[in-house]
């Protein structure tokens, strides 16, 4: 992969969920839908259709294109809330998700990457964003702490390393994730896990 080619922000979530899933999608161009991905697509197409709106001091912009030259990222955020009573205006990125809040940081990393792009584009600090979960109708406020920022930078670096090396990692040990993964048929995690020769070949190519 060309190092100057930007990484899609949505790919960060794939990497955080499973580096092998990320590689199958973004390196090998494999894709398959399951119930979760179809529901996610429908939700996002509905969200993206909305027009910009002003309610008092709050402006809502939808399907906002964002990029970061420094991090080599680009993508689209579902919703940007702009509180115009502040100077400079207070920006809050909001990402819609089909499921429910998660213990793991997959969704938070994606949101934080959006904030990093916005900070660079608008030259201001963004302290928090929000994840809105369709299944539970729950809005989770996400503070962009130093730890979350660092974890996001680490995920961006890890994802780019896979693309640069051009090697698909071994299956994750989290078998629960495989059950919900739309790529389980292409990945065949149990076959690969039991085939020790795959690990042997990967060890050979490890730096
Ligand atoms: S099936 Fe499991 S190991 Fe394979 S890509 Fe999906 S989550 Fe990763």
Boltz pocket constraint, residues with backbone or C-beta under 6 A from the ligand:
constraints:
  - pocket:
      binder: B
      contacts: [[A, 17], [A, 18], [A, 19], [A, 20], [A, 21], [A, 22], [A, 24], [A, 170], [A, 171], [A, 172], [A, 174], [A, 177], [A, 178], [A, 179], [A, 181], [A, 182], [A, 183], [A, 184], [A, 187], [A, 188], [A, 189]]
      max_distance: 6.0
